[in-house]
Amino acid sequence: VRKETIYYFYQCEVSLPVELDLFRAELVDDVVSLSWTTLSEFNNQGFYIERKTDFNNWEEIGFKQGEGNSSMNMDYAFIDENPKYGTNYYRLRQVDFDGTSAFSEIETIVRNDPKSIIYPSYTSDYLQIENMVQGVYHVYIYNEIGKVVMTKRMDSSNSTINVTELSPGPYFIRLINKDYTSESHLFIKMR
């Protein structure tokens, strides 16, 4: 006995909930400006703005209410006031009133970590640190063979380190900020 399978195909029109025309991210000074445009919206509750860095999961950083239903171009904007140093990835998660969602393409922004300035390079008593990002820092000073000889916790408003107790010679100072980004500098302790 031979079984025969019959397939029926139906053609139907499905309205997409949102027709996204443009999604853009731009670094302006120290913040990221996100903007997007929809050509039409149907049943659109809104947009969750999501960000991730190289090794993190996506996190919601904001929400913009949608128009619901619209056949006109709608412009949206959002400012990420605290982008991370390094590579930031952004996407939109568009949500309908029935709970279904869709994702935009991903935009990438690289925020370079401003390097602190440590001076003088040759000192017998104090080091000054300038251009520190706001926040708390963990400071490690290593001797020439890589042994930690001094640790200190400081915030960006206190930019002086007393090194009078160190023996003369070359040292590396490593600054680690609240985002766990670090930078190292060389200095020479004089007599």
SULNORRA-V964713 format. One record per residue. PSI is psi in degrees with one decimal (999 if undefined). OMEGA is omega in whole degrees, 0 to 359 (none if undefined). NEAR is the number of other ideal C-beta (glycine too) atoms within 12 Angstrom. Layout:
BEGIN
psi->[PSI & PSI]
omega->[OMEGA & OMEGA]
near->[NEAR & NEAR]
END
This chain:
BEGIN
psi->[127.6 & 128.2 & 142.3 & 130.6 & 132.8 & 128.0 & 136.9 & 132.0 & 132.9 & 141.1 & 126.6 & 153.8 & 130.6 & 127.5 & 128.4 & 140.7 & -39.5 & 133.5 & 101.1 & 122.9 & -33.7 & 134.4 & 122.4 & 142.8 & 139.0 & 134.0 & 119.7 & 114.1 & -114.3 & 15.7 & 163.0 & 124.3 & 120.7 & 136.6 & 148.7 & 157.9 & 136.9 & 142.9 & -31.7 & 156.8 & 140.5 & 119.5 & 30.3 & 111.6 & -42.5 & -167.2 & 124.8 & 131.3 & 126.6 & 145.6 & 148.3 & 154.7 & -177.6 & -42.9 & 16.6 & 164.5 & 163.8 & 138.4 & 143.0 & 130.1 & -1.4 & 172.2 & 139.3 & 125.2 & 136.7 & 174.6 & -11.2 & -84.9 & 130.2 & 141.7 & 9.3 & 161.9 & 131.5 & 132.2 & 138.3 & 154.5 & 151.1 & 141.3 & 123.7 & 104.4 & -11.4 & 57.1 & 150.5 & 159.0 & 142.8 & -147.6 & 126.7 & 130.5 & 136.7 & 144.7 & 161.9 & 138.0 & 103.9 & 131.8 & 133.2 & 167.1 & -23.0 & 3.4 & -10.4 & 153.3 & 161.4 & 154.5 & 148.0 & 177.1 & 167.4 & 134.2 & 145.1 & 134.6 & 134.5 & 120.2 & 111.9 & 137.4 & 119.0 & 131.3 & 135.8 & 157.7 & 123.4 & 128.1 & 161.6 & 158.8 & -29.0 & 120.7 & 155.0 & -9.1 & -57.5 & 149.4 & 140.3 & 140.2 & 126.7 & 160.8 & 32.3 & 139.1 & 145.3 & 140.1 & -173.2 & 140.0 & 146.3 & 127.8 & 129.9 & 133.0 & 126.3 & 143.1 & -175.0 & -14.9 & 9.4 & 11.1 & 134.9 & 122.2 & -10.9 & 137.9 & 149.7 & 144.5 & 128.4 & 160.8 & 169.7 & -15.3 & -17.0 & 102.1 & 23.3 & 135.3 & 127.2 & 119.1 & 20.6 & -27.4 & -11.2 & 147.0 & 154.6 & 144.7 & -179.4 & 145.9 & 154.7 & 135.9 & 131.4 & 127.3 & 128.4 & 122.3 & -175.1 & -23.5 & 6.5 & 23.5 & 146.2 & 160.7 & 151.5 & 147.9 & 153.3 & 139.5 & 161.6 & 124.3 & 121.2 & 172.2 & 999]
omega->[181 & 179 & 180 & 179 & 179 & 179 & 175 & 179 & 179 & 176 & 178 & 178 & 178 & 178 & 175 & 183 & 180 & 174 & 184 & 182 & 190 & 170 & 186 & 175 & 182 & 177 & 180 & 187 & 182 & 179 & 178 & 178 & 178 & 177 & 178 & 181 & 173 & 177 & 177 & 179 & 176 & 177 & 186 & 176 & 180 & 186 & 168 & 177 & 183 & 181 & 171 & 174 & 188 & 189 & 183 & 173 & 177 & 176 & 177 & 179 & 179 & 178 & 175 & 178 & 177 & 179 & 184 & 178 & 180 & 174 & 179 & 175 & 177 & 181 & 180 & 178 & 178 & 178 & 171 & 185 & 182 & 177 & 179 & 172 & 183 & 184 & 176 & 176 & 181 & 173 & 175 & 170 & 181 & 184 & 175 & 177 & 179 & 176 & 178 & 183 & 177 & 183 & 173 & 169 & 184 & 173 & 183 & 176 & 175 & 177 & 182 & 178 & 178 & 181 & 176 & 177 & 180 & 181 & 351 & 179 & 176 & 183 & 175 & 183 & 187 & 171 & 174 & 178 & 178 & 177 & 177 & 173 & 180 & 176 & 182 & 180 & 168 & 184 & 177 & 175 & 182 & 173 & 187 & 177 & 174 & 179 & 178 & 181 & 178 & 172 & 182 & 173 & 182 & 174 & 189 & 179 & 179 & 190 & 181 & 177 & 178 & 180 & 183 & 182 & 181 & 175 & 178 & 179 & 181 & 180 & 170 & 174 & 181 & 179 & 177 & 182 & 185 & 178 & 181 & 170 & 184 & 174 & 182 & 179 & 178 & 170 & 180 & 176 & 179 & 178 & none]
near->[3 & 4 & 5 & 6 & 6 & 6 & 6 & 6 & 6 & 7 & 6 & 6 & 6 & 8 & 15 & 18 & 29 & 38 & 23 & 30 & 20 & 21 & 30 & 26 & 34 & 24 & 23 & 18 & 12 & 20 & 20 & 32 & 23 & 38 & 28 & 34 & 25 & 34 & 20 & 23 & 33 & 24 & 24 & 34 & 26 & 29 & 39 & 27 & 37 & 32 & 35 & 24 & 26 & 16 & 10 & 17 & 11 & 19 & 20 & 22 & 30 & 24 & 18 & 28 & 18 & 30 & 27 & 20 & 19 & 21 & 15 & 14 & 17 & 28 & 20 & 33 & 23 & 31 & 23 & 30 & 16 & 21 & 34 & 31 & 27 & 22 & 25 & 34 & 33 & 41 & 29 & 40 & 32 & 36 & 28 & 23 & 19 & 11 & 12 & 17 & 24 & 23 & 22 & 30 & 17 & 21 & 31 & 23 & 28 & 19 & 29 & 17 & 23 & 19 & 19 & 29 & 19 & 32 & 21 & 20 & 17 & 19 & 26 & 19 & 18 & 20 & 37 & 23 & 32 & 18 & 18 & 29 & 30 & 15 & 21 & 20 & 31 & 22 & 37 & 26 & 33 & 23 & 23 & 18 & 11 & 14 & 16 & 17 & 24 & 27 & 18 & 26 & 18 & 26 & 19 & 21 & 13 & 18 & 23 & 20 & 33 & 19 & 31 & 17 & 16 & 29 & 19 & 18 & 22 & 23 & 35 & 29 & 39 & 28 & 40 & 26 & 28 & 20 & 23 & 20 & 26 & 23 & 28 & 20 & 29 & 23 & 34 & 25 & 31 & 20 & 12]
END
